[in-house]
Amino acid sequence: MTDTTHELTVTRLIDAPREAVWRAWTDHGEEWLCPRPWRAEVLEMDLRSGGASRMMFHGPDGEAMPLQGVYLEVRPGERVVSTDALDPDWRPHGPFMVRVDEFADEGGGTRYTATARHWTAEARAQHEAMGFEAGWGASADQLAEVAKRLAAGGA
């Protein structure tokens, strides 16, 4: 049995085929990655094991929050594992979590699950207090909106 003590998870059953959800996740990150009124700017998304992830989240009052990390595992249409424990140059830095995004067919739609795995109970509690449920939940809902639009033939 897997120890989930230090995990936080959101899951959604999205009324869209997995390929539309995957396309929304990979090609439309700026539309869903952070909850509105914040916006995401995807600077680099080298979606392969060892590839770099660099983003900037912009707040409504001019805030700028840089995020960077490395993709550890990429199984297209199924699973992406990334971490902020390493920067794209393989230098360790202030680890906060390992992120796991999973996509599975379910009932004509897609079960999307995003999990944040933390090193300690304190880091998990800090992330929860920052508004994990509301923030990641809103992002998952925004992902669903984009996937449904794509599934309906939208761009």
C-alpha positions in Angstrom: 0.0 0.0 0.0 1.2 3.5 -0.9 1.8 6.0 1.9 -0.3 9.1 1.1 0.3 10.9 4.4 2.0 13.8 2.8 -0.2 14.1 -0.3 -2.9 16.5 -1.4 -5.1 15.5 -4.4 -7.8 16.9 -6.6 -9.7 14.8 -9.1 -12.3 15.6 -11.7 -14.4 13.5 -14.1 -14.2 15.6 -17.2 -16.8 15.2 -19.9 -14.4 15.1 -22.7 -12.2 12.3 -24.3 -8.8 11.8 -22.9 -7.0 13.1 -26.0 -8.9 16.4 -25.6 -7.9 16.7 -21.9 -4.3 15.8 -22.7 -4.3 18.5 -25.5 -5.7 21.0 -23.1 -3.1 20.1 -20.5 -0.2 20.2 -22.9 -1.1 23.0 -25.3 -3.3 25.3 -23.4 -1.6 25.7 -20.0 -1.9 29.4 -20.1 -5.7 29.0 -19.9 -5.9 26.7 -16.9 -2.6 26.4 -14.9 -3.5 28.9 -12.2 -6.8 30.1 -10.9 -8.3 33.3 -12.3 -7.8 36.2 -11.9 -4.1 35.0 -11.9 -2.7 34.0 -15.3 0.0 31.6 -16.3 2.8 32.3 -18.7 4.4 29.1 -20.0 8.0 29.9 -20.8 9.3 26.4 -21.4 7.6 23.0 -21.4 10.0 20.4 -22.6 7.6 17.5 -22.0 10.0 14.6 -21.7 11.8 12.9 -18.9 14.6 15.3 -17.8 12.9 18.2 -19.7 12.6 21.7 -18.2 9.5 23.4 -17.0 9.5 27.1 -16.6 6.5 29.3 -15.9 5.6 32.7 -14.5 2.3 33.2 -12.7 1.1 36.8 -12.9 -1.3 38.2 -10.2 -4.0 40.8 -10.7 -2.0 43.4 -8.7 1.2 43.0 -10.6 2.6 40.0 -8.6 5.0 37.7 -10.4 5.7 34.2 -9.2 8.4 32.2 -11.1 8.1 28.5 -11.1 10.6 26.0 -12.5 11.4 22.4 -12.3 12.0 19.2 -14.2 9.8 16.5 -15.7 10.7 13.1 -14.2 8.3 10.9 -16.1 6.1 11.6 -19.2 3.7 9.0 -20.6 1.7 10.9 -23.2 -2.0 10.9 -22.5 -1.5 9.0 -19.2 0.8 10.5 -16.7 3.2 13.4 -16.0 5.5 13.5 -13.0 7.4 16.7 -12.2 9.3 18.3 -9.3 10.5 21.6 -8.2 13.3 20.0 -6.2 15.6 20.4 -9.1 16.0 23.3 -11.5 16.4 22.6 -15.2 20.2 22.7 -14.8 19.9 19.8 -12.3 20.7 22.0 -9.3 18.8 21.2 -6.1 16.8 24.0 -4.7 14.1 24.5 -2.1 12.0 21.4 -2.8 8.3 21.8 -2.2 6.7 18.9 -3.9 6.6 16.2 -6.6 3.5 16.7 -8.8 1.7 13.8 -10.5 -0.9 14.4 -13.2 -2.9 11.4 -14.3 -5.4 10.9 -17.1 -7.7 7.8 -17.4 -10.7 6.9 -19.4 -13.9 6.7 -17.4 -17.5 6.4 -18.4 -17.1 8.1 -21.7 -15.0 10.9 -20.2 -11.7 11.3 -18.5 -10.7 11.0 -14.9 -8.1 13.7 -14.2 -6.2 13.4 -11.0 -3.5 15.9 -9.8 -1.5 15.0 -6.7 1.1 17.1 -4.8 3.5 14.9 -2.9 5.4 16.7 -0.1 8.6 15.7 1.7 7.1 16.5 5.2 3.9 16.9 7.0 4.8 20.5 7.6 5.2 21.2 3.8 1.8 19.5 3.2 0.1 21.6 5.8 1.7 24.7 4.4 0.4 23.9 0.9 -3.0 23.2 2.3 -3.1 26.5 4.2 -2.0 28.3 1.0 -5.4 27.3 -0.5 -4.5 24.0 -2.3 -8.1 22.8 -2.5 -9.5 26.0 -3.9 -6.6 26.8 -6.1 -5.9 23.4 -7.6 -9.6 22.7 -7.8 -10.2 25.9 -9.8 -7.3 25.0 -12.1 -8.8 21.5 -12.6 -12.2 23.1 -13.4 -10.5 25.5 -15.9 -8.7 22.5 -17.5 -12.2 20.8 -17.9 -13.5 24.0 -19.6 -10.7 24.0 -22.1 -11.0 20.2 -22.8 -14.7 20.5 -23.4 -14.2 23.3 -25.8 -11.5 21.4 -27.7 -13.7 18.2 -27.7 -16.5 20.3 -29.3 -14.2 21.4 -32.1 -13.1 24.7 -30.6 -9.5 26.0 -30.8 
